Amino acid sequence: MRIAIYGGTYNPIHNGHTSLAQSLIEQNLVDEVWLMVSPQNPHKDNNAAAYEERYEMARLATNRMKGILVSDFERNLPIPSYTHTTLTKLSEQYPGHQFFLVIGADNWTNFHKWYRVEDIMKSYPILIYRRPNYDLDISTAPKGADITIVDTPLYDVSSTDIRNHKKLKMLNPDVLKYIRTHHLYNF
């Protein structure tokens, strides 16, 4: 089975995340997308909502979506969560699956700084989606790297926008209700 690993803090998850995941399946690029909720992203400040809250919001957002699963796999890995470690452990635990890495153009600009990035590019196909205001140049990728720029919906929204009480229409209603019920992000 072809599995796309779409990691993130999901602080909070929004419709841009889920639409992108759905698009990868609809285009038959992969069979499933596993949203990998990161306990701690090594490239971001650690002022996110609690892991359990972010995981639950992701679960609510994808509850009725076919082929999109929310994974807590990184929950049992060392912190911070390095993508190379996650992919290696997934490959060991699920040897019958082919894992793909999904990243945005914003992450691609700093991808060369990621832990063991050369090993990631040698071992796993990478699907890169466009982001507003980011140029995408894959000419710096090593020869032989399996990189695909995917044509997915382009949403000008970020989790930061949501936390700043902007673009709330980009939230699944169940997620918005959860945020308000649990008083997250000063809602």
Secondary structure, 3 states (H helix, E strand, C coil): CEEEEEEECCCCCCHHHHHHHHHHHHCCCCCEEEEEECCCCCCCCCCCCCHHHHHHHHHHHHCCCCCEEEECHHHHCCCCCCHHHHHHHHHHHCCCCEEEEEEEHHHHCCHHHCCCHHHHHHHCCEEEECCCCCCCCCCCCCCCCCEEEECCCCCCCCHHHHHCCCCHHHCCHHHHHHHHHCCHHHC
